[in-house]
Amino acid sequence: MSEEAVIDCADETVSVDPRTDAKPTSAVRIAPVDLGPVHVETPVVLSPMAGVTNWPFRVLCEEYGPDGLYVAEMITARALVARNPKALRLCRFAPGERIRSLQLYGVNPGIVEQAARIVVDEDMADHVDLNFGCPVPKVTRRGGGSALPWKTDLFREIIQRVVRVCDEANIPVTAKIRVGIDHDHETFHEAGHIAQEEGCKAVTLHARTTAEYYGGHSDWSRIGELVSELDIPVFGNGDIWGADDALAMVEQTGCAGVAIGRGCQGRPWLFADIKHAFAGSGERTNPTLGEVGRIIVRHAQLLTEFYDGDERMAVHDLRKHVAWYLKGFPVGGATRRAFMECESLADVEREVAQLDQDAPYPERVVDKPRGRVRFQKKVHLPYGWLDSRTTTHEEREALFGDDPMDASY
Ligand SMILES: Cc1cc2nc3c(=O)[nH]c(=O)nc-3n(C[C@H](O)[C@H](O)[C@H](O)COP(=O)(O)O)c2cc1C
């Protein structure tokens, strides 16, 4: 299977925002969610983000908004089975993390099952999420991520095997999905039902197609559809940029909880805002640049621990976060460049000390889109992928021989 199918997405670039700008009008009712034995008091999820949601960032988010679910970035099942050191590092949790939540990604049911077996036998997590939402070409061209639910047999088998293994240890399994590959090839209805039938304790729907990638708008009406079809909790995902968006999503869709990705990049305090909003409070956190600077230093310190004392790796990892933290603040290009050239904690502390401590949080970036917002030009799929909803023997042979070790976003 060296060839691949490519869907041209030109006609996916027109997208209508199904939501209104109206703020939620009534008090939104949100209840704790139980995923089997895992109790999520405030059903707000830090959505897994590769390269972002390692434990230092999760700890910062959890400190602002305790009682939610903070999911680690996806771990490639094959890399975990091979005991790849990078994958093992991503499986680590900080001692204070209340719920150890891991996400696995894979195409080969046997390998994903082996990875789940490692998680169970080595007591690595309290919750396992399965990634069926990744739109990245490197992943979908191998039938993985958001391409996978199209093949209902494969989708079902992966969930079945992982649930069977995790059930032994009473570890709840959830699935994260998109609407489909494009609007002519939607998958979320069947995927939601299959996940429920096979014992998933919840489903998260990012209401975009693979073709939409991160462009346009997450179509929350699709979240509402899934909520009305399933008995298990549905977490709504996509385009929550501020606490009012979280309230609006719950109000408009009836979802059991919300999952936040890009909105908290450089804004871990968004979890505090959402917690307040769900409690009916209008309190919001808009830190000064001085306060943001202190978060940057703390983030750098935590990353240094994450990288076993390697400050250079820590501050390199920090770079993207610094760009997000400083977004919209009146910080000149020279200072931003200086942050990008930091090689040690002392360098970061020096740059932070020079920031204007009293600069207020910039109004124009409060609760506004951030991070990746583009459409994908093409959807890459294995050759003939869309011809049938089930996999042929040949397709399986070809797919499973070539599961990437590192399928990062
Ligand atoms: C940089 C980046 C990395 C991501 N990595 C993952 C991942 O590892 N697993 C996953 O299921 N989704 C991943 N996602 C998708 C997010 O979890 C989320 O579904 C998506 O960003 C939509 O939510 P948002 O609008 O709140 O950002 C990633 C998104 C971004 C921007």
The ligand as an SDF file (V2000), in Angstrom:
LIG
                    3D

 31 33  0  0  0  0  0  0  0  0999 V2000
   -0.6300   21.3480   19.2480 C   0  0  0  0  0  0  0  0  0  0  0  0
   -1.7730   20.3870   19.3610 C   0  0  0  0  0  0  0  0  0  0  0  0
   -1.5340   19.0800   19.7330 C   0  0  0  0  0  0  0  0  0  0  0  0
   -2.6000   18.1740   19.8480 C   0  0  0  0  0  0  0  0  0  0  0  0
   -2.3370   16.9030   20.2610 N   0  0  0  0  0  0  0  0  0  0  0  0
   -3.3790   16.0470   20.4680 C   0  0  0  0  0  0  0  0  0  0  0  0
   -3.1580   14.7530   21.0160 C   0  0  0  0  0  0  0  0  0  0  0  0
   -2.0370   14.3570   21.3390 O   0  0  0  0  0  0  0  0  0  0  0  0
   -4.2420   13.9410   21.1570 N   0  0  0  0  0  0  0  0  0  0  0  0
   -5.5150   14.3460   20.8200 C   0  0  0  0  0  0  0  0  0  0  0  0
   -6.4650   13.5840   20.9710 O   0  0  0  0  0  0  0  0  0  0  0  0
   -5.7460   15.5870   20.3480 N   0  0  0  0  0  0  0  0  0  0  0  0
   -4.7170   16.4410   20.1760 C   0  0  0  0  0  0  0  0  0  0  0  0
   -4.9660   17.7110   19.7490 N   0  0  0  0  0  0  0  0  0  0  0  0
   -6.3550   18.1490   19.5650 C   0  0  0  0  0  0  0  0  0  0  0  0
   -6.8880   18.8160   20.8420 C   0  0  0  0  0  0  0  0  0  0  0  0
   -6.9140   17.8930   21.9200 O   0  0  0  0  0  0  0  0  0  0  0  0
   -8.3010   19.3550   20.6310 C   0  0  0  0  0  0  0  0  0  0  0  0
   -9.1490   18.2930   20.2970 O   0  0  0  0  0  0  0  0  0  0  0  0
   -8.3690   20.3910   19.5280 C   0  0  0  0  0  0  0  0  0  0  0  0
   -7.3230   21.3290   19.6350 O   0  0  0  0  0  0  0  0  0  0  0  0
   -9.7180   21.1150   19.5350 C   0  0  0  0  0  0  0  0  0  0  0  0
   -9.9450   21.7280   20.7630 O   0  0  0  0  0  0  0  0  0  0  0  0
   -9.6790   23.3060   20.9820 P   0  0  0  0  0  0  0  0  0  0  0  0
  -10.5080   24.0480   19.9740 O   0  0  0  0  0  0  0  0  0  0  0  0
  -10.0990   23.5610   22.3900 O   0  0  0  0  0  0  0  0  0  0  0  0
   -8.2380   23.5490   20.7260 O   0  0  0  0  0  0  0  0  0  0  0  0
   -3.9230   18.6110   19.5910 C   0  0  0  0  0  0  0  0  0  0  0  0
   -4.1460   19.9290   19.2150 C   0  0  0  0  0  0  0  0  0  0  0  0
   -3.1030   20.8250   19.1100 C   0  0  0  0  0  0  0  0  0  0  0  0
   -3.3980   22.2520   18.7180 C   0  0  0  0  0  0  0  0  0  0  0  0
  1  2  1  0
  2  3  1  0
  2 30  2  0
  3  4  2  0
  4  5  1  0
  4 28  1  0
  5  6  2  0
  6  7  1  0
  6 13  1  0
  7  8  2  0
  7  9  1  0
  9 10  1  0
 10 11  2  0
 10 12  1  0
 12 13  2  0
 13 14  1  0
 14 15  1  0
 14 28  1  0
 15 16  1  0
 16 17  1  0
 16 18  1  0
 18 19  1  0
 18 20  1  0
 20 21  1  0
 20 22  1  0
 22 23  1  0
 23 24  1  0
 24 25  2  0
 24 26  1  0
 24 27  1  0
 28 29  2  0
 29 30  1  0
 30 31  1  0
M  END
$$$$
